[in-house]
Amino acid sequence: MFLDAEKTKLSDRDIALLLNKKGYSLARRTISKYRLKLNIPSSRKR
């Protein structure tokens, strides 16, 4: 899943839920932390 290729802009919460369904146990704040480190704007700004 590449964020650049998103058709709908997913929030950090939505990304965390999708990853949890696939077996990756990550919290929303973890997604947010790494999104900020990778200079990816929030879903509102994408």
C-alpha positions, -999 to +999 in steps of 0.1 A: +000+000+000+015+033-011+002+065+003+011+083-029-012+061-049-043+066-026-075+074-044-091+084-011-071+102+015-069+079+045-065+093+080-039+079+104-067+061+122-079+045+090-044+034+081-039+019+115-072+000+112-062-014+078-028-025+090-043-041+121-067-061+099-036-074+080-019-085+112+003-055+120-004-042+155+002-005+152-014+024+171-026+055+154+000+076+171+027+053+156+014+059+121+013+097+128+049+096+142+064+080+111+042+100+087+057+132+102+092+118+100+086+110+063+073+145+057+039+132+045+012+158+052-020+149+071-050+136+052-066+171+052-035+185+035-029+157+010 
